Amino acid sequence: MNRTQLAEELEKRRIFGIISHPDAGKTTLTEKLLLHGGAIHQAGTVKARKNSKFATSDWMEIEKQRGISVTSSVMQFDYAGKVISIMDTPGHNDFGEDTYRILTSVDSAVMVIDAAKGIEAQTRKLFAVCKMRGIPIFTFMNKLDREAKDPLDLLSELEEILGMPATAITWPIGSGMNFQGVYCLTRNEVYLFREKQTIKLGDQGVFGPELEDVITINNLKALREGVELLEGAGYPMDEELVLSGELTPVFFGSALADFGVTVFLEHFLQWSPAPGPRKTADGNEVDPLSDRFSGFVFKIQANMNPAHRDRLAFIRICSGEFERGMTVNLARTGKPIKLAQSTQLMANERANVDSAMAGDVIGIYDTGNFMVGDSIYTGKDRIEFEPLPTFPPEIFSLVLPKDTMKAKQFQKGVQQLAQEGAIQVYHNEYNETVIGAVGQLQIEVFQYRLENEYNALVRMNPLDYTLARWVKTGSEDGTATPDQLDHLKMKLDGRTMLVFDRFERPLILFANQFALTYFKERHPEVELLEATEV
């Protein structure tokens, strides 16, 4: 494929993440987009328990039981000449680290907001990550078929709470029992909710006669007042501001009722960016049209198919072309790796892929070569992309196998789940396993998966520590000499615990911020590092 052909194919690619607070309708919107793309033929909702139907992107058994997403999913489909990759992410705060990593692999984001609740805590956190990375954000105000806040108040929240100016592309006509549809300002069309009908308006727009006998008096009055305010004081649509992450287009609808989704998708594909250059660790950029292949691992997932006990490394291709069987260099080790078995995914459905290009996401069957954050490339000059964000854990637990005869399954399960990046795994000086997590739900999912996927029953003994700090040793690999460890142990007390990560680097667990501050005051010669500095 020559550069012109590559540029044409690149322009077709769209890769985005869907972010929201839990239960705002993120997974439901994902499924409706997949339905429109023909990737699935029936939407399973997280509430349809009696029919055993569950969200397509929630493939893990515990997700089906709890009705929430606890792991990210990758789904790809074609629509209107575009090749679209969706990242459905966990909404729960305990899995924020997985979500943040996903956001490093996308070119834009769709923010789903419950129109009855407005902007919630997790939405603010995820928005902050997008804003920090300059990711374009498109907003879908969901659940208009239920009672909702005033649409002008919702736009005001975006600016006042998130600091993000918003421009309305569609506008709701009522809400809840009085919800009659949405008006598209760019197309001058009204889409009726119950009638499933489109009304093309004349030059007068909503102020013309076309809606007089179609919409109730109160709804029509509110619609006209809203549009009048938008025309007088609203932000005009500006594609450059959208692409720079400084303006968010806003759409209203109901994902569950599949209303307002099509008009949102069509506008999104028109305005969202194709894959662009990616920054490297040394501050340079990799051109997606480069003939050198490059990419990075943003997620590792074991046991997507429990029958085969497989392990997939999810790779975002940043430049060049992928071909099955090609050999690449692994930046972390400098060693060559052959990418023999590759696949593209639609949640838990997969298909072999022989070729792919920048803007595509592929899964590589992995036997343990890859780690989250790994960069791969072809050619002589080393390419290493920016490191993925890491969160210091706040909850710790000692993990012991109940059946010592199954120690092998236990160790394999702990190792593979640690490589997925969902938890941090350490060991103490007695070689006992200690895990660290950002939230309690991570601990519960870890235990559930060990017991159900690896048949390793465990005892979880919570530890009274809330902070972890690595000890700077001065060695290139971060490990410590026996003398250094002996001196370090003499400085510890009952509010601290010495453990080691998978690279045998020492770190200290502290009971609380007071214990950490006290230690630093008593032992200023010991240099401590946070996870992001390691």
C-alpha positions as CSV (number, residue, x, y, z in Angstrom):
1,M,0.0,0.0,0.0
2,N,1.5,3.3,-1.1
3,R,1.4,6.5,1.0
4,T,-1.7,7.9,-0.8
5,Q,-3.6,4.7,-0.3
6,L,-2.5,4.6,3.4
7,A,-3.7,8.1,3.9
8,E,-7.1,7.2,2.4
9,E,-7.5,4.2,4.7
10,L,-6.3,6.2,7.7
11,E,-9.0,8.8,7.1
12,K,-11.6,6.1,7.4
13,R,-10.5,5.1,10.9
14,R,-12.2,6.3,14.1
15,I,-11.2,5.0,17.5
16,F,-12.9,6.3,20.6
17,G,-13.6,5.5,24.2
18,I,-17.0,5.8,26.0
19,I,-16.8,7.3,29.5
20,S,-19.4,7.9,32.1
21,H,-20.4,7.5,35.7
22,P,-21.7,4.1,36.6
23,D,-25.3,3.4,35.3
24,A,-25.4,6.4,33.0
25,G,-26.1,4.1,30.0
26,K,-22.6,3.8,28.6
27,T,-22.7,0.1,27.8
28,T,-26.3,0.4,26.4
29,L,-25.1,3.2,24.0
30,T,-22.2,1.0,22.9
31,E,-24.6,-1.8,22.0
32,K,-26.9,0.5,20.0
33,L,-23.9,1.7,18.0
34,L,-23.0,-1.9,17.4
35,L,-26.5,-2.6,16.2
36,H,-26.4,0.3,13.8
37,G,-23.1,-1.0,12.5
38,G,-24.5,-4.5,11.9
39,A,-21.9,-5.9,14.4
40,I,-24.7,-7.5,16.5
41,H,-28.3,-8.3,15.7
42,Q,-29.9,-8.2,19.1
43,A,-29.0,-5.9,22.1
44,G,-28.8,-7.6,25.4
45,T,-29.4,-5.2,28.3
46,V,-28.0,-5.5,31.8
47,K,-31.5,-5.5,33.2
48,A,-33.0,-8.3,31.2
49,R,-32.2,-11.0,33.8
50,K,-35.2,-13.2,33.1
51,N,-34.2,-13.8,29.5
52,S,-30.5,-14.3,30.5
53,K,-29.6,-11.4,28.1
54,F,-26.6,-9.3,29.0
55,A,-24.6,-6.5,27.5
56,T,-22.6,-7.7,24.6
57,S,-19.5,-5.8,25.8
58,D,-19.9,-7.3,29.3
59,W,-18.5,-10.8,28.5
60,M,-17.1,-11.7,31.9
61,E,-19.3,-13.8,34.2
62,I,-19.1,-11.5,37.2
63,E,-20.2,-8.6,35.0
64,K,-23.3,-10.5,34.0
65,Q,-24.1,-11.2,37.7
66,R,-23.6,-7.7,38.9
67,G,-24.9,-5.8,35.9
68,I,-21.8,-3.5,35.7
69,S,-18.7,-3.3,33.5
70,V,-15.6,-4.3,35.4
71,T,-13.2,-4.6,32.5
72,S,-12.8,-2.7,29.3
73,S,-13.9,-4.2,25.9
74,V,-12.7,-3.6,22.4
75,M,-15.3,-3.6,19.6
76,Q,-14.9,-2.9,15.9
77,F,-17.4,-2.4,13.1
78,D,-18.0,-0.6,9.8
79,Y,-20.5,2.2,9.3
80,A,-21.0,4.7,6.5
81,G,-17.6,3.9,5.0
82,K,-15.8,4.3,8.3
83,V,-13.9,1.6,10.3
84,I,-14.9,2.3,13.9
85,S,-13.2,0.9,17.1
86,I,-15.1,1.4,20.3
87,M,-13.5,1.1,23.8
88,D,-16.2,0.3,26.3
89,T,-14.7,1.1,29.7
90,P,-15.6,0.3,33.3
91,G,-17.7,3.1,34.9
92,H,-16.9,2.0,38.4
93,N,-14.3,4.2,40.2
94,D,-12.5,1.1,41.5
95,F,-11.5,0.3,37.9
96,G,-10.4,3.8,37.0
97,E,-6.9,2.7,36.2
98,D,-8.1,0.4,33.4
99,T,-10.2,3.2,32.0
100,Y,-7.4,5.7,32.1
101,R,-5.1,3.3,30.2
102,I,-7.8,2.9,27.6
103,L,-8.0,6.6,27.1
104,T,-4.3,6.6,26.1
105,S,-5.2,4.5,23.1
106,V,-8.1,6.6,21.7
107,D,-8.3,9.6,19.4
108,S,-11.6,11.0,20.9
109,A,-14.1,10.2,23.7
110,V,-17.8,10.1,24.0
111,M,-19.1,11.2,27.4
112,V,-22.4,9.8,28.4
113,I,-24.4,11.7,31.1
114,D,-27.6,10.7,32.8
115,A,-29.8,13.7,32.0
116,A,-31.7,13.3,35.3
117,K,-28.5,13.4,37.4
118,G,-26.2,15.6,35.5
119,I,-22.4,15.5,35.9
120,E,-21.4,13.0,38.6
121,A,-18.1,12.2,40.4
122,Q,-16.6,9.6,38.0
123,T,-17.5,11.7,35.0
124,R,-15.4,14.6,36.4
125,K,-12.4,12.3,37.0
126,L,-12.5,10.8,33.5
127,F,-13.1,14.1,31.9
128,A,-10.0,15.5,33.6
129,V,-7.9,12.8,32.0
130,C,-9.3,13.5,28.6
131,K,-8.8,17.3,29.1
132,M,-5.2,16.7,30.2
133,R,-4.4,14.7,27.1
134,G,-6.3,17.2,24.8
135,I,-8.8,14.4,23.6
136,P,-11.8,15.7,21.7
137,I,-15.0,15.0,23.7
138,F,-18.5,14.5,22.3
139,T,-21.4,14.5,24.9
140,F,-24.5,12.3,24.8
141,M,-27.2,13.4,27.3
142,N,-29.0,10.1,28.0
143,K,-32.3,8.9,29.3
144,L,-34.5,11.7,28.0
145,D,-37.4,9.2,28.0
146,R,-37.3,9.7,31.8
147,E,-37.7,12.9,33.8
148,A,-34.6,15.0,33.2
149,K,-33.0,18.3,34.2
150,D,-33.6,21.4,32.2
151,P,-31.4,21.1,29.1
152,L,-30.0,24.6,29.6
153,D,-29.0,23.6,33.1
154,L,-27.2,20.6,31.8
155,L,-25.2,22.7,29.3
156,S,-24.4,25.1,32.2
157,E,-23.1,22.2,34.3
158,L,-20.6,21.3,31.5
159,E,-19.2,24.8,31.6
160,E,-19.4,25.5,35.3
161,I,-18.4,22.1,36.7
162,L,-16.1,20.8,33.9
163,G,-15.0,24.1,32.5
164,M,-15.9,22.9,29.0
165,P,-17.9,25.2,26.7
166,A,-20.7,23.2,25.0
167,T,-22.6,23.6,21.7
168,A,-26.0,21.9,21.3
169,I,-26.4,19.9,18.1
170,T,-29.7,18.3,19.0
171,W,-32.2,19.7,21.5
172,P,-34.8,17.8,23.5
173,I,-38.6,18.3,23.2
174,G,-39.8,17.6,26.7
175,S,-38.6,14.7,28.9
176,G,-40.1,11.7,30.7
177,M,-43.8,11.1,29.9
178,N,-43.8,14.3,27.9
179,F,-40.8,13.5,25.8
180,Q,-41.7,13.9,22.2
181,G,-38.4,13.9,20.3
182,V,-35.3,16.0,19.5
183,Y,-34.6,18.9,17.2
184,C,-31.4,18.9,15.1
185,L,-30.1,22.4,14.8
186,T,-27.6,21.6,12.0
187,R,-30.1,19.8,9.8
188,N,-33.2,21.8,10.8
189,E,-35.1,18.6,11.4
190,V,-37.3,17.2,14.2
191,Y,-37.2,13.5,15.0
192,L,-40.4,12.4,16.8
193,F,-39.9,9.8,19.5
194,R,-43.1,7.7,19.5
195,E,-44.0,8.2,15.9
196,K,-40.5,7.4,14.7
197,Q,-41.0,10.2,12.1
198,T,-38.7,12.9,10.7
199,I,-40.1,16.4,10.0
200,K,-38.1,18.7,7.8
201,L,-38.7,22.3,8.8
202,G,-38.8,25.3,6.6
203,D,-36.8,28.6,6.7
204,Q,-38.4,29.6,10.0
205,G,-37.2,26.5,11.7
206,V,-39.0,25.7,15.0
207,F,-40.8,29.0,14.7
208,G,-42.6,27.9,11.5
209,P,-46.0,26.3,11.3
210,E,-44.8,22.7,10.7
211,L,-44.9,21.7,14.5
212,E,-48.1,23.5,15.5
213,D,-50.3,20.4,15.5
214,V,-47.6,17.9,16.1
215,I,-46.0,19.0,19.5
216,T,-47.9,20.0,22.6
217,I,-48.2,23.7,23.3
218,N,-46.0,23.6,26.4
219,N,-43.2,21.5,24.6
220,L,-43.3,23.8,21.6
221,K,-43.1,26.9,23.7
222,A,-40.1,25.5,25.7
223,L,-38.4,24.3,22.4
224,R,-38.7,27.8,20.8
225,E,-37.5,29.5,24.0
226,G,-34.5,27.1,24.2
227,V,-33.6,27.5,20.5
228,E,-33.9,31.3,20.8
229,L,-31.5,31.3,23.8
230,L,-29.0,29.1,22.0
231,E,-29.1,31.3,18.9
232,G,-28.5,34.4,21.1
233,A,-26.1,33.2,23.8
234,G,-25.0,29.7,22.8
235,Y,-21.6,28.7,21.5
236,P,-21.5,28.3,17.7
237,M,-20.2,25.0,16.3
238,D,-16.4,25.2,15.7
239,E,-14.7,22.1,14.4
240,E,-11.2,23.4,15.3
241,L,-12.2,23.9,18.9
242,V,-13.8,20.5,19.0
243,L,-10.6,18.8,17.7
244,S,-8.5,20.7,20.2
245,G,-10.7,19.5,23.1
246,E,-11.9,23.0,23.9
247,L,-15.6,22.6,22.8
248,T,-17.9,19.7,23.2
249,P,-20.9,19.0,20.8
250,V,-23.9,17.9,22.8
251,F,-26.6,15.5,21.7
252,F,-29.8,14.4,23.5
253,G,-31.6,11.1,23.3
254,S,-32.2,7.7,24.9
255,A,-29.8,4.9,24.3
256,L,-32.1,2.2,25.7
257,A,-34.9,3.3,23.3
258,D,-32.4,3.7,20.5
259,F,-33.5,7.3,20.0
260,G,-31.1,10.1,19.0
261,V,-28.3,7.6,18.5
262,T,-28.2,7.6,14.7
263,V,-28.0,11.4,14.4
264,F,-25.3,11.4,17.1
265,L,-23.3,8.7,15.3
266,E,-23.5,10.5,11.9
267,H,-22.3,13.8,13.3
268,F,-19.6,12.1,15.4
269,L,-18.1,10.4,12.3
270,Q,-18.2,13.7,10.4
271,W,-16.4,15.7,13.1
272,S,-14.2,13.3,15.1
273,P,-10.5,13.0,14.2
274,A,-8.8,10.2,12.3
275,P,-5.7,8.7,13.9
276,G,-3.0,11.3,14.3
277,P,0.7,11.4,15.4
278,R,1.6,9.7,18.8
279,K,4.0,11.1,21.2
280,T,7.1,9.1,22.3
281,A,8.8,9.0,25.6
282,D,11.6,11.3,24.3
283,G,9.2,14.0,23.3
284,N,9.1,13.2,19.5
285,E,6.1,12.1,17.5
286,V,5.4,9.1,15.3
287,D,3.7,9.8,12.0
288,P,0.8,7.4,11.4
289,L,1.7,7.4,7.7
290,S,5.3,6.2,8.4
291,D,6.2,3.0,6.6
292,R,7.6,1.7,9.9
293,F,5.2,-0.4,12.0
294,S,4.8,0.7,15.6
295,G,2.3,0.3,18.4
296,F,1.8,-0.2,22.1
297,V,0.1,-2.6,24.5
298,F,-2.6,-0.8,26.5
299,K,-4.3,-3.8,27.9
300,I,-3.7,-7.5,28.6
301,Q,-6.7,-9.8,29.3
302,A,-6.5,-13.5,30.3
303,N,-9.3,-16.0,29.9
304,M,-11.6,-14.2,27.5
305,N,-12.4,-17.7,26.4
306,P,-12.3,-19.8,29.6
307,A,-12.4,-23.0,27.5
308,H,-9.0,-22.2,26.0
309,R,-7.3,-20.3,28.9
310,D,-6.0,-17.8,26.4
311,R,-4.2,-14.5,27.0
312,L,-4.5,-11.5,24.7
313,A,-2.4,-8.4,24.4
314,F,-4.4,-5.5,23.0
315,I,-2.3,-3.4,20.7
316,R,-3.1,0.1,19.3
317,I,-1.3,0.4,16.0
318,C,0.3,3.8,15.7
319,S,2.0,3.7,12.3
320,G,2.7,1.5,9.3
321,E,1.0,-1.8,8.4
322,F,0.6,-5.0,10.4
323,E,1.0,-8.3,8.7
324,R,0.4,-11.6,10.4
325,G,3.7,-13.4,11.1
326,M,5.8,-10.2,11.0
327,T,8.7,-9.8,13.5
328,V,8.8,-6.7,15.7
329,N,11.2,-5.4,18.3
330,L,10.0,-5.2,21.9
331,A,11.4,-1.9,23.3
332,R,11.5,-3.0,26.9
333,T,13.8,-5.9,26.2
334,G,15.2,-5.1,22.8
335,K,14.4,-8.7,21.7
336,P,12.6,-9.6,18.5
337,I,9.1,-11.2,18.7
338,K,7.1,-12.8,16.0
339,L,3.4,-11.8,15.8
340,A,2.1,-15.1,14.6
341,Q,-1.4,-15.3,16.0
342,S,-3.5,-12.1,15.7
343,T,-7.2,-11.3,16.0
344,Q,-9.7,-8.5,15.9
345,L,-12.4,-8.4,18.4
346,M,-16.1,-7.5,18.9
347,A,-16.4,-7.9,22.7
348,N,-15.9,-11.7,23.2
349,E,-16.4,-12.5,19.5
350,R,-13.1,-12.6,17.5
351,A,-11.9,-13.2,14.0
352,N,-8.4,-13.8,12.6
353,V,-6.8,-10.8,11.0
354,D,-4.0,-11.0,8.4
355,S,-3.4,-7.2,8.1
356,A,-4.2,-4.0,9.9
357,M,-3.0,-0.4,10.0
358,A,-2.6,2.7,12.1
359,G,-5.9,3.4,13.9
360,D,-6.8,-0.3,14.3
361,V,-6.7,-2.3,17.5
362,I,-5.6,-5.9,17.3
363,G,-5.2,-8.7,19.8
364,I,-2.1,-10.8,19.9
365,Y,-2.2,-14.2,21.5
366,D,0.6,-14.0,24.1
367,T,2.5,-16.5,26.2
368,G,3.9,-14.0,28.6
369,N,6.1,-11.8,26.5
370,F,4.1,-8.6,26.8
371,M,3.4,-6.3,29.6
372,V,0.9,-3.3,29.8
373,G,2.7,-0.3,28.4
374,D,5.1,-2.2,26.1
375,S,6.0,-0.5,22.8
376,I,6.7,-2.6,19.7
377,Y,8.3,-1.4,16.4
378,T,10.1,-2.4,13.2
379,G,13.4,-1.0,12.0
380,K,16.6,-0.2,13.8
381,D,15.8,3.0,15.7
382,R,14.1,2.3,19.0
383,I,10.6,3.6,19.4
384,E,9.1,3.9,22.9
385,F,5.8,5.6,23.4
386,E,4.8,7.7,26.5
387,P,4.3,5.6,29.6
388,L,0.8,4.7,30.6
389,P,-0.6,6.2,33.8
390,T,-0.2,4.2,37.0
391,F,-2.1,4.6,40.2
392,P,-0.7,4.0,43.7
393,P,-2.9,1.3,45.4
394,E,-4.8,2.3,48.6
395,I,-6.1,-1.2,49.7
396,F,-3.8,-4.1,50.5
397,S,-4.5,-7.7,51.3
398,L,-2.4,-10.9,52.1
399,V,-3.5,-13.7,49.8
400,L,-3.1,-17.3,50.7
401,P,-4.2,-20.5,48.9
402,K,-6.7,-22.6,50.9
403,D,-5.5,-25.8,49.2
404,T,-1.7,-26.0,49.1
405,M,-2.0,-28.8,46.6
406,K,-3.2,-26.2,44.1
407,A,-0.3,-23.8,44.6
408,K,0.5,-24.0,40.9
409,Q,-2.9,-22.8,39.8
410,F,-2.7,-20.1,42.5
411,Q,0.7,-18.8,41.3
412,K,-0.3,-18.9,37.7
413,G,-3.6,-17.0,38.4
414,V,-1.9,-14.3,40.5
415,Q,0.8,-13.8,37.8
416,Q,-1.6,-13.5,34.9
417,L,-4.0,-11.2,36.7
418,A,-1.1,-9.0,37.7
419,Q,0.1,-8.8,34.1
420,E,-3.3,-7.5,33.1
421,G,-2.6,-4.5,35.2
422,A,-5.8,-4.5,37.2
423,I,-4.0,-5.1,40.5
424,Q,-0.5,-4.7,41.9
425,V,1.1,-7.8,43.2
426,Y,4.0,-7.9,45.7
427,H,5.5,-10.4,48.0
428,N,7.0,-10.1,51.5
429,E,10.2,-11.4,52.8
430,Y,8.5,-14.8,53.6
431,N,7.5,-15.0,49.9
432,E,3.8,-14.6,50.7
433,T,1.6,-12.8,48.2
434,V,0.4,-9.3,48.9
435,I,-1.9,-7.5,46.5
436,G,-2.7,-3.8,46.2
437,A,-5.7,-2.3,44.6
438,V,-7.3,1.2,44.1
439,G,-10.7,0.0,45.3
440,Q,-12.4,-2.8,47.2
441,L,-14.3,-4.1,44.1
442,Q,-10.9,-4.8,42.5
443,I,-10.1,-7.1,45.4
444,E,-13.4,-8.9,45.1
445,V,-13.1,-9.4,41.3
446,F,-9.5,-10.7,41.8
447,Q,-10.7,-13.3,44.3
448,Y,-13.7,-14.2,42.1
449,R,-11.5,-14.7,39.0
450,L,-8.9,-16.8,40.9
451,E,-11.6,-19.1,42.2
452,N,-13.6,-19.4,39.0
453,E,-11.0,-19.1,36.2
454,Y,-8.1,-20.8,37.9
455,N,-9.9,-23.1,40.4
456,A,-7.7,-21.7,43.2
457,L,-9.7,-21.0,46.4
458,V,-8.0,-18.3,48.5
459,R,-8.1,-16.6,51.9
460,M,-8.0,-12.8,51.8
461,N,-6.5,-11.2,54.9
462,P,-6.9,-7.4,54.8
463,L,-3.8,-5.4,55.8
464,D,-4.0,-2.1,57.7
465,Y,-2.0,-0.1,55.1
466,T,-3.2,2.6,52.7
467,L,0.0,4.0,51.0
468,A,2.8,2.4,49.0
469,R,6.2,4.0,48.3
470,W,9.1,2.6,46.4
471,V,12.6,2.9,47.9
472,K,15.2,4.4,45.6
473,T,18.3,2.2,45.9
474,G,20.6,3.7,43.3
475,S,20.9,0.6,41.3
476,E,19.9,0.6,37.6
477,D,17.2,-2.0,37.9
478,G,15.9,-0.6,41.3
479,T,16.7,-3.7,43.3
480,A,18.5,-3.5,46.7
481,T,21.6,-5.3,48.0
482,P,21.3,-7.5,51.2
483,D,23.1,-4.8,53.2
484,Q,20.7,-2.1,52.0
485,L,17.7,-4.3,53.0
486,D,19.1,-5.0,56.4
487,H,19.6,-1.2,57.1
488,L,16.1,-0.6,55.8
489,K,14.4,-3.2,58.0
490,M,16.0,-1.5,61.1
491,K,14.1,1.7,60.3
492,L,10.6,0.1,60.1
493,D,8.0,-0.1,62.9
494,G,4.5,-1.6,63.4
495,R,2.9,1.0,61.0
496,T,5.1,-0.1,58.0
497,M,5.7,-3.2,56.0
498,L,8.5,-4.1,53.6
499,V,7.4,-5.8,50.3
500,F,8.8,-6.4,46.8
501,D,7.3,-5.9,43.4
502,R,7.6,-8.3,40.5
503,F,10.9,-6.8,39.6
504,E,12.2,-7.4,43.1
505,R,12.2,-3.6,43.8
506,P,11.6,-2.9,47.5
507,L,8.7,-0.7,48.6
508,I,7.3,0.2,52.0
509,L,3.6,0.1,52.9
510,F,2.4,2.7,55.3
511,A,-0.6,2.6,57.6
512,N,-1.6,6.2,56.7
513,Q,-0.3,9.6,55.7
514,F,0.8,10.3,59.3
515,A,3.0,7.2,59.3
516,L,4.5,8.2,56.0
517,T,5.3,11.8,57.1
518,Y,6.8,10.5,60.4
519,F,9.0,8.0,58.5
520,K,10.3,10.7,56.2
521,E,11.0,13.1,59.1
522,R,12.9,10.4,61.0
523,H,14.8,9.0,58.0
524,P,15.4,11.8,55.4
525,E,18.2,9.8,53.9
526,V,15.7,7.2,52.5
527,E,14.4,8.5,49.2
528,L,10.8,7.3,48.5
529,L,9.1,7.3,45.1
530,E,5.4,7.2,44.1
531,A,4.3,4.7,41.5
532,T,4.3,7.2,38.7
533,E,8.0,8.0,39.3
534,V,9.2,4.4,39.3
